[in-house]
């Protein structure tokens, strides 16, 4: 029988941390899942490591190698191959709580249906502290955008999606010479279709590492302006509040200044907001070019 959920893990030269995810999957109280590893061009022996795990694990492990495309390219490949009803991404330096699969599937069997896009659950740091805030008490469902814009939710949350929706949305664009497009692009599109059920339970342990995308967001911004500009247009178009729309417009302006794209105003889905955002967009562009500090920002 096909498992109900795919746990997928994009990885690039993370053999030194990938074992944390593997070991957490060995500890799961429910083995009704498949682990799908997308190796995005690793050269550190990841393939051999996974081969050994495939022989000894008490759950199925699928492994796909591809030339390096970046995190979003690995997500594209995962969504093309997932066949289970649900899927969840666990990054290569993160790991699941011991009861995570059991909790997710039990919750979905009780409350899930085709009326919902999936489940939003909690991430925590290794010391057990919830990342950001908990989900609103008494609220059964909401879109990811609504959680942050209207309900004051902060910090990364673990998103478990119905695979029909993740595979049904357009793939992330892969721009030549760039390796990053914010993953929230798909999440915003799914928000336009159905809300997420809210499960106020920790299912993933997250540690922000110095070589991770969250810790290097400024470098990502400067190296991948087309990916960011593409995302900002989608984020502007579907922003829940005007404040959010204006913020996305500021970032859109700065990305296009990096690109030296003079047509950015005519290409914007929100031209008047973009026009108003130009002064702050210029200021952000100057800041990005002057600073080399690393900072942690909500991934997406």
Helices and strands as residue ranges (DSSP letters): E 5-11, H 15-26, E 33-39, H 46-56, E 60-65, H 71-81, E 86-89, E 95-96, H 100-111, E 118-124, E 141-142, H 144-149, E 157-162, H 163-168, H 184-191, E 196-205, G 214-216, H 217-223, H 225-238, H 242-259, H 264-267, H 271-290
